[in-house]
Amino acid sequence: YMASIPLIALAVLFLQKILSHIPKNRLAGGFIAAVAVVAFSFLTFKQNVLSTNEIALLNHAKIYEPDSAIIDYDLGLVYGKAQNYAQAESHFEQAIALDDNFTSAYMGLGKVLYEQGKLLEAAKAYEAIKFPGRYASVLQRNLRGIYSVLIANQEAVLVISPNDINAYFSL
């Protein structure tokens, strides 16, 4: 933003100098110069905001590539890092809808579901991975962790209600 100020100032001075030679356009020259300053300032500020805000940059990219699973995946990562799990979940799901073999998106979805306490949904997201590739060991570790929490939850239910048939079924 700061780098554009000298350019804007030069453009205004140039316009003012040119328009000042025409007597009846002095007022119009000032008005045009003011409009030019506002326009340049707005465009520069907009670019500055886009370049420093990951979410704004990715949403802007999404306008031009609406069917990009990678952009949705990246948005999911950014929202997840900001602990906005509902938004992250939505973008990971969109990435998977666009590319159902996008292993990284399934991993991200499983992670944000787990962080929200949606353990069964997280397990389903992990189990939906067809070809884990380099994620195989992480996937197994995550599933083991989820299953152990789910088992502990059902065992706790059975301690309180030993005749709960649903808890036995869930186990």
N, CA, C and O of each residue as an XYZ file, in Angstrom:
684
protein
N       0.836     -1.182      0.000
C       0.000      0.000      0.000
C       0.877      1.241      0.000
O       0.634      2.179     -0.759
N       1.888      1.247      0.842
C       2.763      2.415      0.955
C       3.540      2.654     -0.339
O       3.799      3.805     -0.692
N       3.912      1.604     -1.041
C       4.692      1.761     -2.268
C       3.887      2.449     -3.363
O       4.478      3.054     -4.259
N       2.591      2.378     -3.322
C       1.744      2.975     -4.356
C       1.509      4.465     -4.149
O       1.111      5.158     -5.085
N       1.744      4.967     -2.956
C       1.458      6.374     -2.670
C       2.250      7.316     -3.579
O       1.665      8.256     -4.119
N       3.560      7.104     -3.772
C       4.278      8.012     -4.683
C       3.737      7.962     -6.107
O       3.681      8.988     -6.785
N       3.341      6.780     -6.564
C       2.778      6.671     -7.913
C       1.455      7.415     -8.020
O       1.188      8.090     -9.014
N       0.637      7.286     -6.995
C      -0.648      7.994     -6.989
C      -0.406      9.508     -6.976
O      -1.065     10.257     -7.697
N       0.540      9.942     -6.151
C       0.846     11.377     -6.078
C       1.331     11.899     -7.429
O       0.913     12.971     -7.868
N       2.204     11.150     -8.082
C       2.696     11.574     -9.406
C       1.558     11.619    -10.425
O       1.483     12.542    -11.237
N       0.683     10.633    -10.383
C      -0.440     10.619    -11.318
C      -1.352     11.816    -11.093
O      -1.820     12.433    -12.050
N      -1.603     12.141     -9.843
C      -2.460     13.289     -9.525
C      -1.803     14.583     -9.984
O      -2.459     15.425    -10.596
N      -0.523     14.749     -9.696
C       0.182     15.972    -10.117
C       0.206     16.106    -11.636
O       0.041     17.195    -12.185
N       0.415     14.975    -12.299
C       0.427     14.995    -13.761
C      -0.936     15.395    -14.316
O      -1.030     16.243    -15.203
N      -1.995     14.775    -13.784
C      -3.352     15.119    -14.235
C      -3.686     16.577    -13.924
O      -4.284     17.271    -14.747
N      -3.304     17.028    -12.758
C      -3.605     18.396    -12.356
C      -2.864     19.391    -13.256
O      -3.415     20.424    -13.635
N      -1.630     19.074    -13.589
C      -0.831     19.956    -14.441
C      -1.439     20.042    -15.841
O      -1.537     21.127    -16.414
N      -1.838     18.918    -16.376
C      -2.423     18.905    -17.723
C      -3.750     19.658    -17.729
O      -3.995     20.483    -18.608
N      -4.609     19.371    -16.743
C      -5.933     19.984    -16.740
C      -5.913     21.451    -16.305
O      -6.872     22.176    -16.568
N      -4.848     21.901    -15.650
C      -4.791     23.300    -15.227
C      -4.544     24.249    -16.404
O      -4.801     25.447    -16.290
N      -4.061     23.741    -17.506
C      -3.821     24.580    -18.691
C      -5.117     24.909    -19.423
O      -5.148     25.800    -20.271
N      -6.150     24.211    -19.103
C      -7.445     24.482    -19.725
C      -8.287     25.219    -18.684
O      -8.725     24.607    -17.709
N      -8.525     26.542    -18.873
C      -9.167     27.366    -17.847
C     -10.525     26.851    -17.371
O     -10.771     26.823    -16.165
N     -11.397     26.451    -18.263
C     -12.733     26.062    -17.822
C     -12.764     24.680    -17.169
O     -13.792     24.291    -16.615
N     -11.675     23.942    -17.223
C     -11.641     22.594    -16.666
C     -10.884     22.497    -15.347
O     -10.557     21.394    -14.907
N     -10.597     23.636    -14.704
C      -9.859     23.590    -13.439
C     -10.644     22.832    -12.369
O     -10.083     22.012    -11.642
N     -11.932     23.110    -12.280
C     -12.760     22.402    -11.304
C     -12.888     20.930    -11.672
O     -12.809     20.046    -10.818
N     -13.088     20.689    -12.966
C     -13.175     19.308    -13.430
C     -11.855     18.587    -13.186
O     -11.847     17.406    -12.839
N     -10.745     19.290    -13.365
C      -9.424     18.684    -13.131
C      -9.246     18.251    -11.694
O      -8.731     17.164    -11.430
N      -9.663     19.083    -10.768
C      -9.574     18.726     -9.352
C     -10.450     17.532     -9.015
O     -10.068     16.652     -8.244
N     -11.629     17.524     -9.612
C     -12.551     16.413     -9.379
C     -11.973     15.115     -9.941
O     -12.003     14.078     -9.278
N     -11.454     15.174    -11.149
C     -10.867     13.977    -11.771
C      -9.665     13.494    -10.958
O      -9.472     12.292    -10.770
N      -8.868     14.436    -10.484
C      -7.714     14.061     -9.673
C      -8.167     13.367     -8.385
O      -7.580     12.366     -7.975
N      -9.202     13.899     -7.759
C      -9.716     13.291     -6.527
C     -10.259     11.886     -6.788
O     -10.015     10.970     -6.003
N     -10.990     11.718     -7.880
C     -11.521     10.400     -8.247
C     -10.370      9.434     -8.504
O     -10.421      8.275     -8.091
N      -9.327      9.916     -9.189
C      -8.170      9.055     -9.472
C      -7.496      8.608     -8.178
O      -7.124      7.442     -8.047
N      -7.337      9.522     -7.221
C      -6.714      9.171     -5.943
C      -7.545      8.125     -5.219
O      -7.003      7.145     -4.707
N      -8.837      8.322     -5.172
C      -9.715      7.369     -4.485
C      -9.672      6.010     -5.176
O      -9.586      4.980     -4.509
N      -9.731      5.999     -6.505
C      -9.711      4.729     -7.248
C      -8.397      3.989     -7.032
O      -8.397      2.796     -6.730
N      -7.281      4.689     -7.185
C      -5.985      4.043     -6.979
C      -5.833      3.552     -5.544
O      -5.306      2.465     -5.308
N      -6.292      4.347     -4.595
C      -6.188      3.953     -3.188
C      -7.009      2.704     -2.912
O      -6.550      1.793     -2.222
N      -8.221      2.660     -3.447
C      -9.084      1.506     -3.234
C      -8.470      0.241     -3.840
O      -8.418     -0.801     -3.186
N      -8.009      0.332     -5.081
C      -7.424     -0.836     -5.737
C      -6.168     -1.308     -5.020
O      -5.958     -2.510     -4.860
N      -5.343     -0.380     -4.592
C      -4.122     -0.746     -3.881
C      -4.453     -1.390     -2.543
O      -3.846     -2.393     -2.166
N      -5.407     -0.821     -1.832
C      -5.811     -1.377     -0.536
C      -6.391     -2.776     -0.724
O      -6.087     -3.686      0.047
N      -7.223     -2.946     -1.747
C      -7.827     -4.251     -2.009
C      -6.743     -5.297     -2.272
O      -6.802     -6.399     -1.726
N      -5.771     -4.965     -3.090
C      -4.695     -5.904     -3.379
C      -3.877     -6.197     -2.122
O      -3.444     -7.329     -1.907
N      -3.671     -5.183     -1.304
C      -2.913     -5.375     -0.072
C      -3.649     -6.327      0.871
O      -3.029     -7.198      1.481
N      -4.960     -6.166      0.993
C      -5.752     -7.051      1.852
C      -5.729     -8.469      1.304
O      -5.551     -9.421      2.064
N      -5.907     -8.623      0.003
C      -5.910     -9.960     -0.589
C      -4.566    -10.652     -0.410
O      -4.516    -11.854     -0.148
N      -3.493     -9.912     -0.548
C      -2.179    -10.545     -0.486
C      -1.764    -10.911      0.930
O      -0.858    -11.728      1.096
N      -2.378    -10.350      1.945
C      -1.985    -10.661      3.320
C      -2.995    -11.539      4.050
O      -2.720    -11.981      5.165
N      -4.141    -11.800      3.461
C      -5.170    -12.586      4.117
C      -5.385    -13.862      3.303
O      -5.909    -13.820      2.190
N      -4.970    -15.004      3.878
C      -5.066    -16.273      3.158
C      -6.498    -16.594      2.736
O      -6.739    -17.033      1.611
N      -7.428    -16.376      3.631
C      -8.820    -16.713      3.335
C      -9.344    -15.835      2.207
O     -10.012    -16.327      1.298
N      -9.047    -14.541      2.257
C      -9.491    -13.634      1.196
C      -8.858    -14.024     -0.131
O      -9.527    -14.024     -1.164
N      -7.578    -14.355     -0.105
C      -6.876    -14.741     -1.324
C      -7.471    -16.014     -1.926
O      -7.699    -16.091     -3.133
N      -7.721    -17.011     -1.073
C      -8.279    -18.273     -1.566
C      -9.720    -18.110     -2.042
O     -10.103    -18.702     -3.051
N     -10.525    -17.318     -1.334
C     -11.895    -17.068     -1.788
C     -11.894    -16.323     -3.120
O     -12.749    -16.569     -3.972
N     -10.947    -15.424     -3.299
C     -10.826    -14.715     -4.568
C     -10.434    -15.698     -5.683
O     -10.954    -15.620     -6.796
N      -9.522    -16.613     -5.377
C      -9.127    -17.634     -6.357
C     -10.299    -18.546     -6.692
O     -10.430    -19.008     -7.825
N     -11.153    -18.805     -5.701
C     -12.314    -19.680     -5.899
C     -13.284    -19.097     -6.925
O     -13.997    -19.837     -7.603
N     -13.308    -17.776     -7.034
C     -14.163    -17.120     -8.032
C     -13.754    -17.564     -9.435
O     -14.601    -17.801    -10.296
N     -12.442    -17.672     -9.651
C     -11.925    -18.018    -10.974
C     -11.810    -19.516    -11.201
O     -11.789    -19.970    -12.345
N     -11.735    -20.287    -10.123
C     -11.642    -21.752    -10.212
C     -12.667    -22.380     -9.269
O     -12.285    -22.976     -8.261
N     -13.966    -22.259     -9.577
C     -14.983    -22.754     -8.635
C     -14.961    -24.267     -8.434
O     -15.456    -24.762     -7.421
N     -14.400    -24.998     -9.375
C     -14.380    -26.457     -9.272
C     -13.005    -26.983     -8.861
O     -12.643    -28.106     -9.213
N     -12.255    -26.199     -8.138
C     -10.923    -26.612     -7.716
C     -10.973    -27.257     -6.332
O     -11.224    -26.591     -5.328
N     -10.730    -28.549     -6.304
C     -10.693    -29.266     -5.026
C      -9.519    -28.783     -4.184
O      -9.601    -28.764     -2.955
N      -8.443    -28.398     -4.828
C      -7.254    -27.948     -4.100
C      -7.532    -26.652     -3.349
O      -7.089    -26.487     -2.213
N      -8.259    -25.733     -3.974
C      -8.577    -24.472     -3.291
C      -9.473    -24.744     -2.086
O      -9.265    -24.168     -1.019
N     -10.464    -25.613     -2.247
C     -11.318    -25.947     -1.098
C     -10.515    -26.641     -0.004
O     -10.722    -26.382      1.182
N      -9.608    -27.515     -0.397
C      -8.745    -28.183      0.575
C      -7.905    -27.148      1.335
O      -7.803    -27.199      2.561
N      -7.307    -26.213      0.593
C      -6.500    -25.169      1.233
C      -7.343    -24.311      2.168
O      -6.889    -23.947      3.253
N      -8.571    -23.986      1.757
C      -9.470    -23.235      2.645
C      -9.772    -24.040      3.907
O      -9.819    -23.484      5.004
N      -9.977    -25.343      3.754
C     -10.198    -26.201      4.908
C      -9.013    -26.174      5.869
O      -9.193    -26.133      7.086
N      -7.806    -26.199      5.318
C      -6.609    -26.130      6.162
C      -6.528    -24.809      6.924
O      -6.248    -24.785      8.123
N      -6.778    -23.706      6.205
C      -6.682    -22.382      6.832
C      -7.738    -22.231      7.923
O      -7.437    -21.760      9.019
N      -8.977    -22.629      7.625
C     -10.034    -22.537      8.642
C      -9.750    -23.484      9.813
O     -10.007    -23.137     10.966
N      -9.229    -24.662      9.524
C      -8.889    -25.599     10.591
C      -7.808    -25.048     11.500
O      -7.884    -25.179     12.721
N      -6.795    -24.428     10.894
C      -5.719    -23.828     11.689
C      -6.257    -22.714     12.584
O      -5.754    -22.494     13.686
N      -7.284    -22.014     12.098
C      -7.908    -20.936     12.881
C      -8.968    -21.481     13.848
O      -9.656    -20.706     14.512
N      -9.099    -22.791     13.929
C     -10.069    -23.482     14.782
C     -11.513    -23.132     14.445
O     -12.387    -23.172     15.311
N     -11.757    -22.794     13.201
C     -13.117    -22.592     12.702
C     -13.502    -23.912     12.020
O     -13.517    -24.020     10.793
N     -13.811    -24.903     12.850
C     -13.963    -26.273     12.368
C     -15.171    -26.477     11.470
O     -15.121    -27.300     10.555
N     -16.244    -25.756     11.706
C     -17.434    -25.920     10.862
C     -17.126    -25.488      9.426
O     -17.507    -26.172      8.476
N     -16.441    -24.360      9.270
C     -16.064    -23.896      7.930
C     -15.068    -24.859      7.296
O     -15.170    -25.179      6.112
N     -14.104    -25.319      8.092
C     -13.109    -26.262      7.586
C     -13.789    -27.536      7.096
O     -13.476    -28.048      6.021
N     -14.725    -28.040      7.904
C     -15.475    -29.248      7.530
C     -16.179    -29.056      6.189
O     -16.126    -29.928      5.322
N     -16.828    -27.924      6.027
C     -17.552    -27.632      4.790
C     -16.617    -27.638      3.578
O     -16.959    -28.184      2.528
N     -15.451    -27.035      3.725
C     -14.523    -26.966      2.588
C     -13.882    -28.323      2.298
O     -13.675    -28.661      1.132
N     -13.564    -29.106      3.329
C     -13.038    -30.441      3.076
C     -14.085    -31.299      2.377
O     -13.758    -32.055      1.462
N     -15.345    -31.188      2.804
C     -16.419    -31.944      2.147
C     -16.567    -31.522      0.687
O     -16.787    -32.365     -0.182
N     -16.447    -30.224      0.412
C     -16.540    -29.733     -0.963
C     -15.368    -30.275     -1.794
O     -15.552    -30.663     -2.948
N     -14.177    -30.301     -1.214
C     -13.011    -30.836     -1.923
C     -13.227    -32.314     -2.264
O     -12.885    -32.761     -3.359
N     -13.794    -33.066     -1.321
C     -14.066    -34.493     -1.552
C     -15.156    -34.668     -2.604
O     -15.087    -35.586     -3.421
N     -16.161    -33.795     -2.589
C     -17.219    -33.867     -3.602
C     -16.641    -33.627     -4.998
O     -17.113    -34.204     -5.978
N     -15.631    -32.783     -5.081
C     -15.021    -32.492     -6.379
C     -14.024    -33.570     -6.804
O     -13.823    -33.801     -7.996
N     -13.395    -34.234     -5.812
C     -12.416    -35.285     -6.112
C     -12.494    -36.329     -5.007
O     -11.903    -36.158     -3.941
N     -13.231    -37.418     -5.265
C     -13.455    -38.414     -4.209
C     -12.239    -39.291     -3.927
O     -12.319    -40.191     -3.091
N     -11.120    -39.053     -4.602
C      -9.873    -39.758     -4.307
C      -8.851    -38.853     -3.627
O      -7.671    -39.194     -3.554
N      -9.295    -37.710     -3.132
C      -8.409    -36.709     -2.529
C      -8.137    -37.109     -1.079
O      -8.814    -36.648     -0.160
N      -7.151    -37.960     -0.892
C      -6.835    -38.523      0.415
C      -6.577    -37.443      1.465
O      -7.049    -37.549      2.597
N      -5.833    -36.414      1.092
C      -5.511    -35.347      2.052
C      -6.776    -34.657      2.559
O      -6.846    -34.263      3.723
N      -7.779    -34.511      1.683
C      -9.040    -33.882      2.091
C      -9.783    -34.774      3.083
O     -10.365    -34.273      4.046
N      -9.769    -36.084      2.861
C     -10.387    -37.008      3.822
C      -9.665    -36.940      5.174
O     -10.299    -36.969      6.229
N      -8.343    -36.850      5.125
C      -7.575    -36.755      6.371
C      -7.925    -35.460      7.114
O      -8.118    -35.463      8.329
N      -8.003    -34.358      6.367
C      -8.372    -33.082      6.986
C      -9.781    -33.134      7.558
O     -10.031    -32.640      8.658
N     -10.699    -33.732      6.808
C     -12.082    -33.850      7.281
C     -12.137    -34.674      8.561
O     -12.804    -34.293      9.524
N     -11.437    -35.798      8.569
C     -11.410    -36.626      9.777
C     -10.872    -35.859     10.975
O     -11.394    -35.984     12.083
N      -9.843    -35.077     10.758
C      -9.240    -34.294     11.852
C     -10.208    -33.250     12.404
O     -10.355    -33.132     13.621
N     -10.873    -32.487     11.523
C     -11.777    -31.444     12.031
C     -13.027    -32.060     12.665
O     -13.576    -31.496     13.612
N     -13.477    -33.190     12.166
C     -14.608    -33.869     12.803
C     -14.217    -34.356     14.193
O     -14.989    -34.234     15.143
N     -13.021    -34.902     14.301
C     -12.521    -35.352     15.600
C     -12.433    -34.176     16.571
O     -12.840    -34.287     17.728
N     -11.905    -33.060     16.098
C     -11.764    -31.869     16.950
C     -13.117    -31.352     17.437
O     -13.206    -30.730     18.496
N     -14.174    -31.614     16.657
C     -15.520    -31.195     17.058
C     -16.211    -32.236     17.932
O     -17.345    -32.029     18.363
N     -15.538    -33.348     18.196
C     -16.124    -34.399     19.011
C     -17.044    -35.323     18.227
O     -17.767    -36.123     18.821
N     -17.027    -35.225     16.908
C     -17.850    -36.088     16.052
C     -17.033    -37.334     15.687
O     -16.558    -37.482     14.560
N     -16.887    -38.215     16.665
C     -15.970    -39.339     16.513
C     -16.417    -40.345     15.463
O     -15.605    -40.797     14.656
N     -17.702    -40.702     15.462
C     -18.180    -41.663     14.456
C     -18.025    -41.115     13.046
O     -17.621    -41.839     12.136
N     -18.347    -39.829     12.861
C     -18.208    -39.210     11.539
C     -16.739    -39.150     11.128
O     -16.401    -39.345      9.960
N     -15.866    -38.875     12.109
C     -14.430    -38.835     11.822
C     -13.948    -40.214     11.374
O     -13.190    -40.334     10.411
N     -14.395    -41.252     12.082
C     -14.003    -42.614     11.706
C     -14.502    -42.942     10.299
O     -13.784    -43.562      9.515
N     -15.726    -42.527      9.979
C     -16.266    -42.779      8.632
C     -15.462    -42.051      7.565
O     -15.236    -42.588      6.480
N     -15.027    -40.828      7.869
C     -14.209    -40.079      6.909
C     -12.895    -40.807      6.672
O     -12.456    -40.944      5.530
N     -12.267    -41.273      7.742
C     -11.002    -42.007      7.591
C     -11.212    -43.333      6.867
O     -10.399    -43.728      6.032
N     -12.307    -44.018      7.192
C     -12.574    -45.319      6.565
C     -12.912    -45.188      5.086
O     -12.792    -46.159      4.339
N     -13.331    -44.010      4.654
C     -13.680    -43.791      3.248
C     -12.461    -43.637      2.352
O     -12.592    -43.605      1.129
N     -11.284    -43.542      2.942
C     -10.055    -43.382      2.142
C      -9.776    -44.685      1.411
O      -9.618    -45.741      2.023
N      -9.720    -44.587      0.096
C      -9.529    -45.776     -0.732
C      -8.062    -46.169     -0.837
O      -7.722    -47.346     -0.721
N      -7.205    -45.199     -1.055
C      -5.785    -45.446     -1.250
C      -4.980    -44.512     -0.336
O      -4.633    -43.403     -0.743
N      -4.681    -44.951      0.891
C      -4.027    -44.047      1.836
C      -2.606    -43.647      1.456
O      -2.136    -42.589      1.875
N      -1.919    -44.465      0.678
C      -0.569    -44.113      0.252
C       0.321    -43.749      1.423
O       0.449    -44.523      2.372
N       0.935    -42.580      1.365
C       1.875    -42.141      2.406
C       1.198    -41.871      3.746
O       1.871    -41.722      4.765
N      -0.128    -41.810      3.743
C      -0.872    -41.553      4.982
C      -1.259    -42.838      5.716
O      -1.944    -42.769      6.736
N      -0.846    -43.988      5.233
C      -1.310    -45.266      5.789
C      -1.050    -45.381      7.291
O      -1.951    -45.757      8.042
N       0.156    -45.067      7.735
C       0.459    -45.221      9.166
C      -0.284    -44.178     10.008
O      -0.756    -44.489     11.101
N      -0.388    -42.957      9.512
C      -1.133    -41.914     10.232
C      -2.603    -42.293     10.306
O      -3.250    -42.125     11.339
N      -3.120    -42.807      9.195
C      -4.517    -43.221      9.145
C      -4.794    -44.321     10.169
O      -5.782    -44.249     10.900
N      -3.939    -45.327     10.229
C      -4.121    -46.413     11.196
C      -4.054    -45.891     12.626
O      -4.852    -46.291     13.473
N      -3.102    -44.997     12.895
C      -2.969    -44.441     14.239
C      -4.209    -43.621     14.620
O      -4.701    -43.724     15.743
N      -4.709    -42.811     13.684
C      -5.906    -42.004     13.964
C      -7.124    -42.881     14.210
O      -7.900    -42.635     15.133
N      -7.288    -43.903     13.380
C      -8.429    -44.805     13.566
C      -8.324    -45.557     14.894
O      -9.320    -45.706     15.602
N      -7.134    -46.025     15.231
C      -6.951    -46.704     16.525
C      -7.325    -45.777     17.674
O      -7.976    -46.197     18.630
N      -6.914    -44.526     17.579
C      -7.230    -43.550     18.623
C      -8.721    -43.313     18.744
O      -9.261    -43.281     19.850
N      -9.391    -43.145     17.613
C     -10.841    -42.929     17.629
C     -11.564    -44.147     18.187
O     -12.452    -44.025     19.031
N     -11.170    -45.331     17.702
C     -11.831    -46.551     18.174
C     -11.631    -46.739     19.673
O     -12.555    -47.163     20.366
N     -10.451    -46.434     20.180
C     -10.219    -46.615     21.620
C     -11.082    -45.654     22.437
O     -11.570    -46.027     23.504
N     -11.278    -44.425     21.958
C     -12.145    -43.474     22.660
C     -13.595    -43.958     22.614
O     -14.300    -43.921     23.622
N     -14.035    -44.415     21.431
C     -15.407    -44.904     21.299
C     -15.656    -46.121     22.190
O     -16.716    -46.236     22.805
N     -14.690    -47.019     22.259
C     -14.820    -48.207     23.112
C     -14.889    -47.794     24.578
O     -15.715    -48.301     25.338
N     -14.014    -46.870     24.967
C     -14.021    -46.400     26.368
C     -15.358    -45.749     26.704
O     -15.871    -45.926     27.810
N     -15.928    -44.998     25.762
C     -17.235    -44.371     25.997
C     -18.319    -45.420     26.221
O     -19.141    -45.282     27.127
N     -18.322    -46.462     25.403
C     -19.353    -47.496     25.538
C     -19.156    -48.318     26.806
O     -20.126    -48.724     27.446
N     -17.907    -48.560     27.164
C     -17.640    -49.282     28.410
C     -18.092    -48.463     29.614
O     -18.574    -49.022     30.600
N     -17.939    -47.143     29.538
C     -18.408    -46.269     30.628
C     -19.928    -46.329     30.742
O     -20.481    -46.296     31.842
N     -20.596    -46.418     29.590
C     -22.060    -46.545     29.600
C     -22.452    -47.853     30.272
O     -23.409    -47.888     31.046
N     -21.725    -48.932     29.986
C     -22.046    -50.246     30.566
C     -21.791    -50.289     32.072
O     -22.458    -51.036     32.787
N     -20.844    -49.506     32.558
C     -20.613    -49.445     34.008
C     -21.837    -48.843     34.686
O     -22.262    -49.297     35.748
N     -22.393    -47.819     34.058
C     -23.565    -47.135     34.629
C     -24.834    -47.956     34.391
O     -25.667    -48.095     35.287
N     -24.977    -48.504     33.168
C     -26.175    -49.272     32.794
C     -25.737    -50.609     32.211
O     -25.623    -50.746     30.993
N     -25.489    -51.603     33.077
C     -24.976    -52.882     32.584
C     -25.936    -53.643     31.654
O     -25.505    -54.561     30.956
N     -27.209    -53.283     31.632
C     -28.173    -53.966     30.772
C     -28.465    -53.204     29.483
O     -29.407    -53.546     28.767
N     -27.668    -52.172     29.176
C     -27.892    -51.351     27.980
C     -27.478    -52.126     26.731
O     -26.295    -52.233     26.408
N     -28.482    -52.665     26.038
C     -28.221    -53.488     24.860
C     -27.563    -52.696     23.729
O     -26.780    -53.245     22.953
N     -27.889    -51.388     23.640
C     -27.296    -50.557     22.603
C     -25.790    -50.384     22.804
O     -25.031    -50.345     21.835
N     -25.363    -50.282     24.054
C     -23.939    -50.156     24.331
C     -23.204    -51.441     23.927
O     -22.110    -51.390     23.364
N     -23.826    -52.600     24.225
C     -23.215    -53.871     23.799
C     -23.156    -53.953     22.276
O     -22.161    -54.388     21.697
N     -24.223    -53.534     21.658
C     -24.271    -53.552     20.178
C     -23.191    -52.633     19.597
O     -22.505    -52.997     18.641
N     -23.049    -51.451     20.179
C     -22.047    -50.511     19.690
C     -20.640    -51.054     19.859
O     -19.781    -50.860     18.999
N     -20.412    -51.738     20.980
C     -19.087    -52.350     21.170
C     -18.836    -53.412     20.123
O     -17.776    -54.038     20.119
